[in-house]
Amino acid sequence: MRVLVLSDIHGNLAALEAIPIDSYDAVVCLGDLVGYGPQPGAVVRWIREHATLVLQGNHDRALADGVAPGCRAQFERLAQATAFLGRQQLSPEEIAYLGALPRCATRSFDGIRYLFVHATPGDPLYRYLGPEPQQWARETAGIDADVVVAGHTHIQFDIEAGARRVVNPGSVGQPKDGDPRAAFAVLDDGELRAGRVNYPLDETIGSLKGAGVPPDAVTALERLLRSGRAEHVA
């Protein structure tokens, strides 16, 4: 069975549409459909049409419940500057859909049991854990799964953490690991591998400029999108 795993799309429709889906039996989305990007409405509708399993991310909850997304200060500023796009482009029913999404799920594919979550099993929405085996080993102790698949950090990695494998597919719409290409992961007959694809980044930048996002926020987001590095956001 071939399963496409997506995370942290953040309203970047051009990046999402650059990932081919025709050859997959299922699509799993780990959340953060909205926030930062110019087309959150179209992204939500794409995911609802194509994804088999969709989890809630912190930005999805922020839009649905009217709360802060819990980012670092510089990203909180950008989230606030672009939050109006979600309110403009999504219907009340679509916002309620985001608010009702589950925060974790287990599935078995090809005899392997996976736990899918946006952030971590202990804190499904907010905790940031990078490729740190010891911390992940503590975080996943006692989890009934062979592999944990988590997003949130926008950093693609694949590590062994104690008795479990932990995989982060990276971010489709806003990578922060130095590679600006759209990131994803593929489960294929028991094998799990990372993927990347180029996308028309200028299209995303142009859409941000045309959407009424404040110029300073557009400049910061453009630096991040072109570099794939969080430190380029002042």
TAHU-V137172 format. One line per field, one symbol per residue. ss: DSSP state (h for helix, s for strand, l for the rest). phi: phi as a letter, one per 20 degrees, with the letter a starting at -180 (. if undefined). burial: b if it has 24 or more other C-alpha atoms within 12 Angstrom, else e. A space follows every 10 residues. Layout:
ss=???
phi=???
burial=???
This chain:
ss=lsssssllll llhhhhhlll lllllssssl lllllllllh hhhhhhhhhh llsssllhhh hhhhhlllll llhhhhhhhh hhhhhhhhhl lhhhhhhhhl lslssssssl lsssssslll llllllllll llhhhhhhhl llllllssss llllllssss sllsssssll llllllslll lsssssssll ssssssslll hhhhhhhhhh llllhhhhhh hhhhhhhlsh hhll
phi=.dceddblfl meffffffef cfedebcdde olfdnmeecf fffgfffffd eeccdedfff fgffdmdffm efgfegffff fdffffffed fgffffgffe ffdaadbdcl mdedddbfdc gfbfdcfece fcgffffffd gnfeaecddc dmemcfbbce cmececcdfm dfdbfcdndf ffdaccecln eccecbbfbf gffffffffe enfggfffff ffgfffemcf feef
burial=eebbbbbbbb bbbbbbbbbe beeeebbbbb bbbbbbbbbb bbbbbbbeeb bebbbbbbbb bbbbeeebbe beeebbbbbb bbbbbbbebb eeebbebbbe bbbbbbbebe eeebbbbbbb beebbbbbbb beeeebbebb eebebbbbbb bbbbbbbbbe beebbbbbbb bbbbbbbbbb bbbbbbbeee ebbbbbbbbb beebbebbbe bebeeebbeb bbbbbbebbb eebe
